[in-house]
Amino acid sequence: MIFDLLLKETWKKPVLVTVISGEGAGSRAICENGTIVYKDEQFPPLSEQVTDLLRTKKRVVLNDRILFAVPMSRKPELVICGCGHVGCALARLGKMVGLHVTALDDRKSFVLRAESEGADRCLCGDFSELISSLDRSGKMLFAVMTRGHQYDKECLKAILTDSYLYCGLLSSRKRAGTMKKSLREEGIAEEAVSEIYAPIGLKIGAESPEEIAVSVMAEMISVLHRDEEFEIDEQYVEALHAPKKYITAEITDRVGSAPRQSATRMLIYEDGTAYGTIGGGCMEAQVIRKAHALLGSGEHTALLKVDLRGNTDDAADAMACGGMVEVFLDDSLSRSQRGAQMAMASQPSGS
């Protein structure tokens, strides 16, 4: 399945392209740097000019087809340097918002605390060595909150030598200034030093560890949402392998105000359950109704436009976000998965 490939392969900048209207609707391809590296059998042949255009445009009209393209990336990784009270609270919150959480500390008992809070990976040892050992190819969010100035500096020096999306330091404003001055004196480039978020977190008057964690996570989310890439993670892929029929619902366009961005997905199962959300409320209920109707219709895809401007005589049903969304409904992944399961079941034992 194509989403398994997105997880397993090491493409640096893959673009997922889906035919959302016309012949071959529901077929998909993966492009990297303007070259198709994988495609379904039903996916149409594309010229080099079209694949190059898909690197910068989300929607391309090709004869009778509409192609929807979105850059993909792996799930961001939150690396917490220091597993004290704030670090553990941040680990809990990181898991809540769907990040992969790695916790680092040089004290075993503190690492065990982070593990009990649900961190995906907990490492004990020298801070700089642990940071240097990390795979930095994905989106990295670093929160430096160790027990002392020297340990903070060791972490920052190791972080600033490689790529990252966010680096924040838990400190007072005065201590942040002292740290940045010290880093400059030790030869760290001004450009790198100026990118450190210090003091870490948004100004919300936070005091307790949990409140500080909320301020930090809010700042991280604001940085993450500057990027138009869409993450694909293990939980979504696992949900795609459910042994029951489902429809994938994906926002392929939005105009004006809408609760979720383009490329947001959810799965709508035949038994009435769902995985994920594309915005909730009356809009999502309308999409779910259409999905269930599609499952029983014999059709496999549909392109649904939902008006969120509240143009209705029934105030209770008004969706007053102020915009419109287009949602692509498709059961091809469900059919593909069921076909693979049937093929597996038909093989003789021991084959």
C-alpha positions, 0 to 999 in steps of 0.5 A: 500500500502506498502509505506503507511506502511513505513510512518505510522508504527514505525519500527526502521530499516525496509528493503524494499525487491523487487523481480526485476527479475523472478517469482513474479517480482514486489512483495515486503516485509518489513523486520526488524532485519531479520524478515518479518513483511509484504509481498505481496501475490506473494512474495516468502517464504524466509528462515531465512538465506536469510532474514538475508543476506538481512540486509547486501546485496543489491542484492540476487539471489534466484533460478530464482529470483533476490531480491533487498534490501534497508534500509529505513528511514523517511525523515530527520528533520532539526531543526533550533534553532533561526529564524534570517536572516540565520535561515530563509534562511536555512528554505527556502533552507531546504524545497527546498532540501526536508527536514522536517523543524522545526523552534524554537525561543523564540520570536513570531515575529521571529517564524512568519517569519520562518512560512512565509518562509515555515517551516513545524513546528514553535514553540515558547518558551524556547529553551531547553524545545522545543528541549527536547519535540521533537521526536528524533527517526528519522534523526535529523539535528540541526542548532544552530544560536540564538541571543546570547551565552547563548541561543546557550549553552542552545540549545547545552546542550539539543541537545547533551543529545539525538540522532542526525545526525548533530549538527552545531553552527553558530559562529566564530572559537574563539567563537566556542572554547570558547563554547566547553570549557564551555560545557566541564566544565559543564560536557558534554562528550568530545565525544559529544563536538567534534561532534559539527560542529563549525564554521558551514558550508563549507568554501566557503567564504560565507557572506550574510545570503543566502550564509551562508545557502548554506554553511550549507546545503552543509555540512548537505548534505555531512553528509546525504549522508554518510548513505546508507539508502533511505528516503521515504516521504509524497510527494512520497506516495501522488504521488503514489496515483495519479488517473492515470496509472504510472510506478515506475522506480528505480535504482537497481544497478550502476557500475562506475560513475552515477548521482544518487545512488541505490534505487533512484525512480521516477514515470512515468505517462501515460499522459507524466508527471513524479514525481521525477528524476533518473538522467535526461538527455539521460539516463532518457529519455531512461527509460521514453521511455521504461516505456511508451512502457511497459504501452502499452505492457501488460507486468508489469515489466522490468529490463533495463540496461543503458550504460552511458559510451558514447559508441555511434557514435552520440556525441549528444546522448553520456552519458559520466558519465562513468558507467552503471545503472540498472533500474527496471520498474514496474506497480504493485503499479499503478495496486494495487492503481487502484484496491483499488479505484475500490473496494472502488467505487463498495461498496454500499453507506453507507457501 
